Amino acid sequence: MSAVGDTKAITPPDIRFRKGQAPLVCLTAYTAPIAKLVDRHCDIVLVGDSVGMVLHGLSSTLGVTLDMMIMHGQAVRRGLKRALLVVDLPFGSYEEGPEQAFRNAARLMGEAGCAAVKIEGGENMAATIRFLTARGVPVMAHIGLTPQAVNTLGGYRLQGRGDDADRIRRDAASVTDAGAFSVVLEKVPEPLARRITAEIAIPTIGIGASPACDGQILVVDDLLGMFTDFRPKFVKRYAELGAGAEAAIAAYAADVRERRFPSAEHVYATASKAGEVA
């Protein structure tokens, strides 16, 4: 089933029921204009805490706050009509316990207008996921490489190699049993992601995982080639807009310095009359 042309708003149960069907198309978005561009083509739009690195220049996601997620969630909400909006709960907003997680998830859903939240963690977050889903908060889980745990993991390393594969499989089973409607598998070996996808009853959404996953997600700025200094193996560049944008900025700067801009077509020859639109 293609997302293009559909107008009905997608819900978490819709995603859950897509297990094993046509692949789910997922992208991040952080602003209303980008949300409008991706809405027609995506099943899920994620306001990820990657916004801290992509738009705010942070070195990791750890400095992202709940207020930041709400602000960007509100912007993306204004640009969407049909795609399911999921927003990350940022580091420090849910790890303390289920009650803290519910308070912040409820605020996020109420103020940002998202239909679901995303939480990083597997077995260690199962009780929290169960608590949230029992109280009307749909949860997308996130296992494998979990960027909020970058200090514990020792960097952005491939997860699930060798004996560690059993841990990832237990995480996948735990979040499924706890009631998550889908799970992101990030940076795990392809055979492991393929096996997990076959083993669990909810859709898997891969990023650096496997083509066998039930869906795929990328950071939209990576897909568009907005930056030239970050090229992870799992990203396919569909454009190189960063280079084009820099070239356009350089051309503008040169025109201003050489007084080629503004030219006669860009200025007003006479003062506007009262009541006229300039």
Secondary structure by P-SEA (a helix, b strand, c coil): cccccccccccaaaaaacccccbbbbbbbccaaaaaaacccccbbbbccccccccccccccccccaaaaaaaaaaaaaaccccbbbbbbccccccccaaaaaaaaaaaaaaccccbbbbbbcccaaaaaaaaaaacbbbbbbcccccccccccccccccccccaaaaaaaaaaaaaaacccbbbbccccaaaaaaaaacccbbbbbcccccccccccccccccccccccccccccccccaaaaaaaaaaaaaaaaaaacccccccccccccccccccc
